[in-house]
Amino acid sequence: MGARNNDAMKKLDLTFVDRSIEKIGTGQEKVLEILQAIQGHFGYLPDEALEQVCKLTEITPASIAGVSTFYSQFRHRPAGRYTIRVCIGTACHVKGGGRIYDAFQRCLGIPEQEDTDPQKLFTVEKVACLGCCMLAPVIQIDDITYGHLTSEQVPAVLRDFLEQEKDRAQQKSRPAYAKTEDLVTATLRKNEIRVCLDSSCVASGSSKVYEALEKAVEQTGAPAVVKSVGCSGMSFLAPLVEVVSADGASFRYARVLPADATAIVLRHCKPAQIGRKIKNAISTLLDKILTDNAWEPVTRYSIDVRDGPIAGFLDKQKHIATEHCGDIDPVDLDEYLRNDGFKALQKCIEQMSSEEVITEIERSGLRGRGGAGFPTYLKYSAVRDSASKKKYVICNGDEGDPGAFMDRMLMESFPYRIIEGMAIAAYAVGADEGYFYIRAEYPLAIKRMSLAINNCREQGLLGCNILSSKFSLHLKINHGAGAFVCGEETALIASIEGRRGMPRLRPPYPAESGLWGKPTLINNVETYAVVPWIIRNGSQDFRKLGTTTSKGTKVFALAGKVTRGGLIEVPMGISIREIVKK
């Protein structure tokens, strides 16, 4: 959510409420979005602001009371400038999440029955899951995540966060990502130094390593570019740095510290001229990293190595939903396009009818990846065959099961692939409007999906007349508000409609009567992510993987007492022993 407006905390700004309603709308279904905007600005839901909402919209006091008390995200009393969310999900609970919560309360001097420190700087609250189970116990302060915590580390976490806030205030003008054309030009003649900046890797320190590598490249003048990439799945080695030289050779370094950045840069990207002082520093660092005792804390290994920490981890994997993992910038649309991005959608629009798309999905044997395993093509067919002219598609990103973080990492690392899969589904069923429903506890996923949607709109890949065709699709993101039950599809629909997220009896199923009573296709993140691969490569290649009744691959999250925590994608039918032991 970020630091809150100080002026808003001192004096209630009803003008902000007016502007928000003007922007969002006045319908009853807008209640959740309006409440989220108000809380994001004020830090809580002031009575005066809620009264203003009722005056200017169709939303009733009863509706506001029902919604704001149902979702755990909302609060009715003032909060601190920053919010500390302590995960008490299963993995974090077992690892001592409750003790971490108590330690924050003690360290901040928060009185019993209160959740905000006397200085009104921090509010501490418990949340069901942050989707970083392999880092348990984990906490999140606004959009920064910290993992593997102990009670003794709480003061250091607070200091670190405040220092980062100070640094961020000083670097607001600095772009979050390199311009695409600059990155492309640099890549053509330089080495690439790749670092994953997803939530779990950042919690392990990868953002500090990224900054140190950028500084090392700048100070040494090394012919290299530091690049943010999607997750490789090897979270157990984070911070993980991969150096890809101009000739294609690849080396990986595990558990890197910022202090190791210069040595890594100069190991692979030697500048043409170096001063004596820098030479001496390089010599010292290289001696450290290249001796037999060099592997603490940095571990080096080639991508082709068949032994060591990644041998079994990589051997059996097949990347479909996670295609190009660890290689491309998650939010760089041009790079996605250079790697066959949106070719599947183009093929559908230019060469295939909606019936042919659904037939290809049927032949692939794809089943829903959300848990039930329902044949995907049957949902497509039911929505397409409906006589209704208005239809919707929904991507369920409200992942909250204990130990599960597959959807979070997919949305953070592969936003364009999910959008493309959703667009193909919309084309197949005849929908022109769709929604992403993403947990509020996944701020980076929301940020990257939002940026990807905007980029697609600008390039004509979303909106009206996509790829100069008659097909149009408008996508929007709805934030969850802290209700685990909204992972169930009918509860999710109720939430989008601005109601309490209560499941309803079925039938009718959403494919018959879903969002606002219209036929609605709902699939989870992973299901949409594999669709472009199937269309590009053919259903037969997908069917070759898996078992007789379960085709293709499955993405699994590994957390708990396992050697290699992270994300893997393997063919269906693989045993748990092979996943954990290999």
SELO-978107 format. One record per residue (C-alpha): residue in one letter; x, y, z. Coordinates in nm, 3 decimals. Each point is the difference from the previous one (the first is absolute). Layout:
// residues N
- a, X, Y, Z
...
// end
This chain:
// residues 582
- m, 0.000, 0.000, 0.000
- g, 0.294, 0.234, 0.062
- a, 0.039, 0.284, 0.246
- r, -0.323, 0.182, 0.061
- n, -0.069, 0.365, -0.061
- n, 0.099, 0.193, 0.315
- d, -0.245, 0.281, -0.068
- a, -0.279, -0.255, -0.037
- m, 0.083, -0.137, 0.343
- k, -0.026, 0.345, 0.158
- k, -0.309, 0.128, -0.173
- l, -0.261, -0.205, -0.177
- d, -0.002, 0.081, -0.370
- l, -0.349, -0.064, -0.132
- t, 0.113, 0.144, -0.333
- f, 0.198, -0.320, -0.046
- v, -0.319, -0.202, 0.058
- d, -0.180, 0.208, -0.262
- r, 0.279, -0.049, -0.254
- s, 0.016, -0.372, 0.065
- i, -0.373, -0.045, -0.055
- e, 0.017, 0.205, -0.319
- k, 0.279, -0.226, -0.126
- i, -0.134, -0.338, 0.119
- g, -0.376, 0.045, -0.043
- t, -0.315, 0.014, 0.209
- g, -0.154, -0.345, -0.046
- q, -0.065, -0.240, 0.285
- e, 0.260, -0.239, -0.147
- k, 0.275, 0.261, 0.053
- v, -0.015, -0.019, 0.381
- l, 0.309, -0.219, 0.043
- e, 0.214, 0.210, -0.232
- i, -0.111, 0.327, 0.162
- l, 0.069, -0.131, 0.350
- q, 0.346, -0.117, -0.108
- a, 0.075, 0.344, -0.142
- i, -0.113, 0.172, 0.320
- q, 0.203, -0.230, 0.222
- g, 0.304, 0.035, -0.224
- h, -0.016, 0.376, 0.045
- f, -0.097, 0.038, 0.364
- g, 0.131, -0.329, 0.136
- y, -0.346, -0.092, 0.130
- l, -0.370, 0.065, -0.074
- p, -0.102, 0.328, 0.167
- d, -0.371, 0.038, 0.073
- e, -0.012, 0.337, -0.175
- a, 0.142, -0.152, -0.319
- l, -0.252, -0.286, 0.008
- e, -0.287, 0.242, 0.049
- q, 0.123, 0.195, -0.304
- v, 0.002, -0.321, -0.205
- c, -0.364, -0.064, 0.088
- k, -0.092, 0.358, -0.099
- l, 0.166, -0.017, -0.342
- t, -0.065, -0.361, -0.108
- e, -0.262, -0.272, -0.011
- i, 0.184, -0.180, 0.281
- t, -0.196, -0.035, 0.322
- p, 0.130, 0.011, 0.359
- a, -0.106, -0.363, 0.040
- s, 0.209, -0.100, -0.300
- i, 0.306, 0.184, 0.133
- a, -0.042, -0.157, 0.345
- g, -0.044, -0.347, -0.147
- v, 0.300, 0.019, -0.232
- s, 0.241, 0.186, 0.229
- t, -0.055, -0.243, 0.288
- f, 0.024, -0.311, -0.219
- y, 0.343, 0.064, -0.152
- s, 0.289, -0.002, 0.245
- q, 0.194, 0.265, -0.194
- f, -0.229, 0.280, 0.116
- r, 0.037, 0.185, 0.329
- h, -0.219, 0.261, 0.167
- r, 0.257, 0.175, 0.217
- p, 0.313, 0.198, -0.094
- a, 0.315, -0.191, -0.092
- g, 0.370, 0.080, 0.001
- r, 0.190, 0.136, -0.297
- y, 0.123, -0.351, -0.090
- t, -0.166, -0.339, 0.039
- i, 0.192, -0.307, 0.117
- r, -0.179, -0.316, -0.114
- v, 0.113, -0.308, 0.190
- c, -0.088, -0.326, -0.174
- i, -0.164, -0.260, 0.222
- g, -0.076, -0.248, -0.278
- t, 0.082, -0.365, 0.063
- a, 0.366, 0.014, -0.101
- c, 0.067, 0.323, 0.189
- h, -0.200, -0.110, 0.304
- v, 0.208, -0.317, 0.032
- k, 0.322, 0.202, -0.035
- g, -0.099, 0.249, 0.271
- g, -0.209, 0.267, -0.173
- g, -0.187, 0.067, 0.325
- r, 0.325, 0.070, 0.183
- i, 0.105, 0.242, -0.275
- y, -0.328, 0.186, 0.040
- d, 0.053, 0.025, 0.377
- a, 0.357, 0.122, -0.055
- f, -0.118, 0.287, -0.221
- q, -0.261, 0.095, 0.262
- r, 0.268, 0.009, 0.271
- c, 0.263, 0.176, -0.208
- l, -0.242, 0.277, -0.103
- g, -0.147, 0.038, 0.348
- i, -0.355, -0.068, -0.115
- p, -0.241, -0.027, 0.294
- e, -0.220, -0.305, 0.049
- q, -0.320, -0.002, -0.205
- e, 0.160, 0.251, -0.241
- d, 0.172, -0.051, -0.335
- t, 0.174, 0.335, -0.059
- d, 0.303, 0.147, 0.176
- p, -0.038, 0.325, 0.202
- q, 0.186, 0.200, -0.268
- k, -0.252, -0.116, -0.263
- l, 0.283, -0.121, -0.223
- f, -0.069, -0.376, -0.022
- t, -0.314, -0.211, 0.016
- v, 0.052, -0.374, 0.053
- e, -0.260, -0.249, -0.124
- k, -0.026, -0.371, -0.068
- v, -0.076, -0.130, -0.350
- a, -0.097, -0.347, -0.119
- c, 0.276, -0.046, -0.260
- l, 0.255, 0.210, -0.190
- g, 0.084, -0.268, -0.257
- c, 0.368, -0.029, 0.102
- c, -0.027, -0.328, 0.188
- m, 0.355, -0.114, -0.077
- l, 0.124, 0.308, 0.193
- a, -0.208, -0.068, 0.312
- p, -0.038, 0.175, 0.233
- v, -0.056, 0.302, -0.223
- i, -0.133, 0.353, 0.042
- q, -0.081, 0.286, -0.236
- i, 0.037, 0.371, 0.072
- d, -0.205, 0.174, -0.265
- d, 0.152, -0.151, -0.319
- i, 0.330, -0.127, 0.147
- t, 0.021, -0.363, 0.112
- y, 0.237, -0.150, 0.260
- g, 0.046, -0.374, 0.046
- h, 0.162, -0.260, 0.231
- l, -0.050, 0.234, 0.294
- t, 0.069, -0.054, 0.367
- s, -0.128, 0.208, 0.289
- e, 0.350, 0.137, 0.052
- q, 0.007, 0.141, -0.356
- v, -0.308, 0.220, 0.043
- p, 0.192, 0.321, 0.097
- a, 0.235, -0.050, -0.297
- v, -0.297, -0.043, -0.235
- l, -0.153, 0.328, 0.115
- r, 0.331, 0.182, -0.045
- d, 0.050, -0.154, -0.343
- f, -0.349, 0.098, -0.114
- l, 0.039, 0.361, 0.114
- e, 0.337, 0.022, -0.174
- q, -0.154, -0.133, -0.320
- e, -0.281, 0.253, 0.027
- k, 0.260, 0.275, 0.029
- d, 0.184, -0.134, -0.306
- r, -0.322, -0.031, -0.200
- a, -0.090, 0.361, 0.081
- q, 0.337, 0.110, -0.137
- q, -0.030, -0.211, -0.316
- k, -0.359, 0.071, -0.104
- s, 0.114, 0.136, -0.334
- r, 0.191, -0.319, -0.081
- p, -0.185, -0.223, -0.253
- a, -0.106, -0.342, 0.127
- y, 0.110, -0.174, -0.320
- a, 0.246, 0.077, -0.275
- k, -0.157, 0.130, -0.318
- t, -0.066, -0.283, -0.241
- e, 0.201, 0.147, -0.286
- d, 0.299, 0.065, 0.228
- l, -0.014, -0.354, 0.137
- v, -0.025, -0.153, -0.347
- t, 0.294, 0.205, -0.129
- a, 0.209, -0.085, 0.304
- t, -0.085, -0.369, -0.021
- l, 0.119, -0.022, -0.359
- r, 0.355, 0.094, 0.095
- k, 0.029, -0.068, 0.372
- n, -0.024, -0.269, 0.262
- e, -0.331, -0.042, 0.180
- i, -0.005, -0.024, 0.378
- r, -0.341, -0.137, 0.100
- v, -0.161, 0.036, 0.340
- c, -0.351, -0.107, 0.102
- l, -0.193, 0.272, 0.182
- d, -0.316, -0.186, 0.092
- s, -0.137, 0.021, 0.354
- s, 0.176, -0.304, 0.143
- c, 0.338, 0.083, -0.154
- v, -0.022, 0.362, 0.115
- a, -0.076, -0.129, 0.348
- s, 0.325, -0.196, -0.024
- g, 0.195, 0.314, -0.093
- s, 0.001, -0.003, -0.381
- s, -0.096, 0.368, -0.037
- k, 0.310, 0.106, 0.194
- v, 0.213, -0.232, -0.213
- y, -0.161, 0.147, -0.313
- e, 0.087, 0.353, 0.112
- a, 0.356, -0.104, 0.090
- l, 0.047, -0.158, -0.344
- e, -0.126, 0.315, -0.172
- k, 0.242, 0.206, 0.206
- a, 0.288, -0.237, -0.077
- v, -0.068, 0.018, -0.374
- e, -0.018, 0.379, 0.014
- q, 0.318, 0.041, 0.207
- t, 0.212, -0.244, -0.198
- g, -0.135, 0.083, -0.344
- a, -0.041, -0.372, -0.064
- p, -0.174, -0.094, -0.329
- a, -0.312, -0.139, 0.167
- v, -0.365, 0.073, 0.065
- v, -0.179, -0.098, 0.323
- k, -0.345, -0.137, -0.077
- s, -0.309, -0.082, 0.207
- v, -0.138, -0.342, -0.097
- g, -0.285, -0.228, 0.097
- c, 0.049, -0.271, 0.257
- s, 0.202, -0.308, -0.093
- g, -0.175, -0.186, 0.282
- m, 0.324, -0.060, 0.191
- s, -0.098, 0.206, 0.303
- f, 0.216, -0.219, 0.223
- l, 0.307, 0.160, -0.164
- a, -0.119, 0.363, 0.020
- p, 0.141, 0.252, -0.049
- l, 0.090, -0.173, -0.327
- v, 0.204, 0.178, -0.267
- e, 0.044, -0.133, -0.353
- v, 0.264, 0.143, -0.233
- v, -0.059, -0.063, -0.370
- s, 0.299, 0.108, -0.207
- a, -0.021, 0.147, -0.349
- d, 0.100, -0.339, -0.147
- g, -0.285, -0.179, 0.181
- a, 0.194, -0.162, 0.286
- s, -0.193, -0.002, 0.327
- f, 0.109, -0.008, 0.365
- r, -0.208, 0.016, 0.314
- y, 0.092, 0.124, 0.346
- a, -0.209, -0.096, 0.302
- r, -0.071, 0.178, 0.329
- v, 0.182, 0.311, -0.118
- l, 0.072, 0.293, 0.232
- p, 0.024, 0.363, -0.116
- a, 0.370, -0.009, 0.093
- d, 0.056, -0.265, -0.268
- a, -0.139, 0.210, -0.285
- t, 0.327, 0.154, -0.123
- a, 0.179, -0.335, -0.004
- i, -0.280, -0.161, -0.204
- v, -0.009, 0.288, -0.248
- l, 0.375, 0.000, -0.053
- r, 0.021, -0.378, -0.014
- h, -0.198, 0.001, -0.323
- c, -0.005, 0.359, -0.130
- k, 0.351, 0.144, 0.016
- p, 0.024, 0.371, -0.086
- a, 0.253, 0.108, -0.261
- q, 0.196, 0.224, 0.239
- i, 0.015, -0.014, 0.379
- g, 0.187, 0.223, 0.242
- r, 0.256, -0.147, 0.241
- k, -0.222, 0.058, 0.306
- i, -0.289, -0.183, -0.160
- k, 0.237, -0.277, -0.118
- n, 0.109, -0.065, 0.358
- a, -0.362, -0.014, 0.117
- i, -0.086, -0.237, -0.284
- s, 0.295, -0.223, 0.081
- t, -0.112, -0.029, 0.362
- l, -0.359, -0.079, -0.093
- l, 0.095, -0.248, -0.271
- d, 0.234, -0.177, 0.237
- k, -0.297, -0.039, 0.232
- i, -0.238, -0.126, -0.264
- l, 0.234, -0.230, -0.194
- t, 0.179, -0.189, 0.277
- d, -0.116, -0.335, 0.133
- n, -0.145, 0.184, 0.299
- a, -0.196, 0.239, -0.222
- w, -0.339, -0.159, 0.029
- e, -0.122, 0.171, 0.317
- p, -0.234, 0.173, -0.048
- v, 0.028, -0.002, -0.380
- t, -0.031, -0.323, -0.196
- r, 0.090, -0.015, -0.368
- y, -0.104, -0.267, -0.245
- s, -0.052, -0.027, -0.373
- i, -0.346, -0.043, -0.144
- d, 0.122, -0.323, -0.159
- v, 0.119, -0.156, 0.326
- r, -0.181, -0.328, 0.072
- d, 0.104, -0.026, 0.364
- g, -0.047, 0.224, 0.301
- p, -0.296, 0.195, 0.133
- i, -0.202, 0.026, -0.322
- a, 0.061, -0.334, -0.173
- g, -0.313, -0.182, 0.117
- f, -0.196, 0.324, 0.025
- l, 0.027, 0.073, -0.374
- d, 0.023, -0.347, -0.153
- k, -0.368, -0.096, -0.011
- q, -0.150, 0.344, -0.057
- k, -0.189, 0.104, -0.312
- h, -0.079, 0.370, -0.029
- i, -0.335, 0.083, -0.156
- a, -0.180, 0.234, 0.239
- t, 0.347, 0.113, 0.112
- e, 0.148, 0.018, -0.351
- h, 0.313, 0.222, -0.019
- c, 0.026, 0.003, 0.379
- g, 0.297, 0.199, 0.122
- d, 0.068, 0.138, -0.349
- i, -0.229, 0.291, -0.076
- d, -0.110, 0.319, 0.176
- p, -0.354, -0.057, 0.131
- v, -0.132, 0.342, -0.106
- d, 0.194, 0.046, -0.326
- l, -0.266, -0.049, -0.268
- d, 0.246, 0.025, -0.288
- e, 0.211, -0.280, 0.146
- y, -0.311, -0.216, 0.043
- l, -0.090, 0.065, -0.364
- r, 0.352, -0.095, -0.112
- n, -0.048, -0.334, 0.176
- d, -0.318, -0.100, -0.190
- g, -0.227, 0.207, 0.221
- f, -0.356, 0.048, -0.131
- k, 0.068, -0.221, -0.301
- a, -0.255, -0.246, 0.135
- l, -0.264, 0.273, 0.027
- q, 0.085, 0.119, -0.349
- k, -0.033, -0.356, -0.132
- c, -0.343, -0.034, 0.161
- i, -0.129, 0.330, -0.137
- e, 0.140, -0.043, -0.352
- q, -0.021, -0.375, -0.059
- m, -0.242, -0.165, 0.242
- s, -0.368, 0.020, 0.081
- s, -0.117, -0.007, 0.361
- e, -0.111, -0.362, -0.051
- e, 0.347, -0.095, -0.126
- v, 0.166, 0.160, 0.303
- i, -0.222, -0.196, 0.237
- t, 0.062, -0.320, -0.197
- e, 0.375, 0.051, 0.036
- i, -0.040, 0.048, 0.376
- e, -0.213, -0.317, 0.012
- r, 0.262, -0.202, -0.189
- s, 0.273, 0.122, 0.235
- g, -0.174, -0.158, 0.299
- l, 0.048, 0.317, 0.206
- r, -0.178, -0.005, 0.335
- g, -0.043, 0.291, 0.238
- r, 0.308, 0.059, 0.214
- g, -0.190, 0.152, 0.292
- g, -0.058, -0.329, 0.179
- a, -0.316, -0.163, -0.136
- g, 0.154, -0.110, -0.330
- f, -0.316, 0.066, -0.201
- p, 0.053, -0.036, -0.379
- t, 0.074, 0.351, -0.123
- y, -0.171, -0.036, -0.337
- l, -0.334, -0.083, 0.165
- k, -0.002, 0.339, 0.173
- y, 0.094, 0.170, -0.328
- s, -0.276, -0.182, -0.187
- a, -0.268, 0.075, 0.258
- v, 0.070, 0.374, -0.007
- r, 0.037, 0.016, -0.379
- d, -0.327, -0.190, -0.059
- s, -0.200, 0.237, 0.220
- a, -0.251, 0.214, -0.186
- s, 0.091, 0.309, 0.204
- k, 0.172, 0.277, -0.194
- k, 0.190, 0.116, 0.309
- k, 0.261, -0.233, 0.147
- y, 0.294, 0.038, 0.237
- v, 0.335, -0.162, 0.071
- i, 0.159, 0.004, 0.346
- c, 0.350, -0.094, 0.116
- n, -0.003, -0.129, 0.357
- g, 0.318, 0.127, 0.167
- d, -0.133, -0.027, 0.356
- e, 0.245, -0.267, 0.104
- g, -0.001, -0.064, 0.374
- d, 0.052, -0.370, 0.067
- p, 0.273, -0.079, 0.255
- g, 0.337, -0.043, -0.166
- a, -0.123, 0.115, -0.342
- f, 0.167, 0.285, -0.188
- m, -0.010, -0.123, -0.361
- d, -0.244, 0.263, -0.124
- r, 0.186, 0.284, 0.172
- m, 0.327, -0.090, -0.166
- l, -0.166, -0.050, -0.339
- m, -0.167, 0.341, 0.015
- e, 0.321, 0.168, 0.115
- s, 0.217, -0.170, -0.263
- f, -0.225, -0.069, -0.302
- p, -0.278, 0.260, -0.012
- y, -0.018, 0.019, -0.381
- r, -0.037, -0.375, -0.039
- i, -0.297, -0.001, 0.236
- i, -0.158, 0.294, -0.185
- e, 0.053, -0.176, -0.334
- g, -0.158, -0.321, 0.130
- m, -0.297, 0.196, 0.134
- a, -0.040, 0.181, -0.333
- i, -0.002, -0.332, -0.188
- a, -0.266, -0.132, 0.236
- a, -0.209, 0.314, -0.048
- y, 0.027, -0.036, -0.378
- a, -0.107, -0.364, 0.023
- v, -0.309, 0.063, 0.214
- g, -0.106, 0.334, -0.147
- a, 0.075, 0.226, 0.298
- d, 0.107, 0.362, -0.034
- e, 0.053, 0.081, 0.367
- g, 0.203, -0.166, 0.274
- y, 0.127, 0.035, 0.354
- f, 0.310, -0.100, 0.193
- y, -0.082, -0.063, 0.366
- i, 0.333, 0.019, 0.186
- r, 0.064, -0.020, 0.374
- a, 0.084, 0.333, 0.162
- e, 0.285, -0.184, 0.178
- y, 0.177, -0.026, -0.340
- p, 0.094, 0.366, -0.066
- l, 0.278, -0.078, -0.249
- a, -0.229, -0.232, -0.200
- i, -0.261, 0.277, -0.015
- k, 0.262, 0.254, -0.103
- r, 0.147, -0.212, -0.279
- m, -0.334, -0.123, -0.132
- s, -0.127, 0.362, -0.007
- l, 0.308, 0.119, -0.187
- a, -0.025, -0.289, -0.246
- i, -0.368, 0.073, -0.071
- n, 0.077, 0.367, -0.062
- n, 0.288, -0.088, -0.232
- c, -0.223, -0.238, -0.196
- r, -0.264, 0.270, -0.038
- e, 0.258, 0.244, -0.135
- q, 0.124, -0.256, -0.255
- g, -0.349, -0.098, -0.120
- l, 0.014, -0.346, 0.157
- l, -0.296, 0.082, 0.226
- g, -0.293, 0.230, -0.051
- c, -0.200, 0.046, -0.318
- n, 0.079, -0.180, -0.328
- i, 0.299, -0.199, 0.125
- l, 0.260, -0.063, -0.274
- s, -0.225, 0.190, -0.244
- s, -0.276, -0.259, 0.040
- k, -0.361, 0.014, 0.114
- f, 0.099, -0.155, 0.332
- s, 0.005, 0.234, 0.302
- l, 0.086, -0.068, 0.362
- h, 0.009, 0.235, 0.298
- l, 0.171, -0.127, 0.316
- k, -0.008, 0.140, 0.352
- i, 0.159, -0.098, 0.332
- n, -0.207, -0.038, 0.317
- h, 0.192, -0.019, 0.327
- g, -0.101, -0.253, 0.260
- a, -0.056, 0.138, 0.349
- g, 0.109, -0.279, 0.233
- a, -0.259, -0.276, -0.030
- f, 0.134, -0.353, -0.054
- v, -0.344, -0.122, -0.113
- c, 0.018, 0.221, -0.311
- g, 0.222, -0.261, -0.160
- e, -0.325, -0.190, -0.059
- e, -0.140, 0.114, -0.333
- t, -0.352, 0.100, 0.104
- a, 0.134, 0.191, 0.302
- l, 0.249, 0.171, -0.231
- i, -0.282, 0.105, -0.233
- a, -0.195, 0.141, 0.294
- s, 0.306, 0.203, 0.102
- i, 0.045, 0.149, -0.350
- e, -0.368, 0.096, 0.009
- g, 0.065, 0.196, 0.320
- r, -0.155, -0.247, 0.244
- r, 0.125, -0.208, 0.289
- g, 0.196, -0.290, -0.142
- m, -0.247, -0.275, 0.089
- p, -0.009, -0.320, -0.209
- r, -0.336, -0.105, -0.142
- l, -0.145, -0.335, -0.090
- r, 0.053, -0.134, -0.352
- p, -0.160, -0.047, -0.251
- p, -0.023, 0.235, -0.169
- y, 0.373, -0.004, -0.070
- p, 0.187, 0.319, -0.095
- a, 0.019, -0.121, -0.361
- e, -0.381, 0.030, -0.004
- s, -0.058, 0.287, 0.242
- g, 0.308, 0.167, 0.138
- l, 0.108, 0.363, 0.027
- w, -0.313, 0.218, 0.009
- g, -0.200, -0.303, -0.109
- k, 0.189, -0.038, -0.330
- p, 0.195, -0.306, -0.127
- t, 0.348, 0.021, 0.151
- l, 0.318, -0.198, -0.059
- i, 0.217, -0.029, 0.312
- n, 0.342, -0.161, -0.002
- n, 0.296, 0.038, 0.230
- v, 0.330, 0.168, -0.087
- e, 0.191, -0.314, -0.100
- t, -0.276, -0.130, -0.228
- y, 0.008, 0.319, -0.206
- a, 0.382, 0.002, 0.000
- v, 0.030, -0.333, -0.188
- v, -0.255, 0.082, -0.273
- p, 0.236, 0.207, -0.225
- w, 0.255, -0.285, 0.001
- i, -0.265, -0.252, -0.108
- i, -0.117, 0.219, -0.287
- r, 0.356, 0.075, -0.119
- n, 0.144, -0.351, 0.034
- g, -0.310, -0.210, -0.061
- s, -0.217, -0.215, 0.222
- q, 0.192, -0.317, -0.083
- d, 0.324, 0.129, 0.155
- f, -0.190, 0.082, 0.318
- r, -0.168, -0.343, 0.005
- k, 0.337, -0.174, -0.014
- l, 0.064, 0.118, 0.354
- g, -0.177, -0.128, 0.310
- t, -0.218, -0.306, 0.052
- t, -0.293, -0.164, -0.176
- t, -0.257, 0.212, 0.184
- s, 0.209, 0.306, 0.093
- k, 0.190, 0.157, -0.288
- g, 0.274, 0.260, -0.005
- t, 0.193, 0.150, 0.288
- k, -0.077, 0.137, 0.345
- v, 0.166, 0.282, 0.191
- f, 0.072, -0.087, 0.363
- a, 0.110, 0.214, 0.293
- l, 0.261, -0.158, 0.227
- a, 0.010, 0.126, 0.357
- g, 0.060, -0.132, 0.350
- k, 0.268, -0.250, 0.095
- v, 0.132, -0.057, -0.353
- t, 0.352, 0.052, -0.130
- r, -0.099, 0.199, -0.307
- g, -0.289, 0.235, 0.068
- g, -0.143, 0.188, -0.292
- l, -0.206, -0.060, -0.312
- i, 0.019, -0.290, -0.243
- e, -0.194, -0.103, -0.310
- v, -0.001, -0.373, -0.071
- p, -0.207, -0.246, -0.205
- m, -0.319, -0.125, 0.163
- g, 0.042, -0.337, 0.167
- i, 0.336, 0.063, 0.160
- s, 0.029, -0.130, 0.356
- i, 0.040, 0.215, 0.309
- r, 0.321, -0.192, 0.075
- e, 0.149, 0.107, -0.334
- i, -0.095, 0.363, 0.061
- v, 0.136, 0.020, 0.353
- k, 0.298, -0.235, -0.014
- k, 0.149, 0.074, -0.341
// end
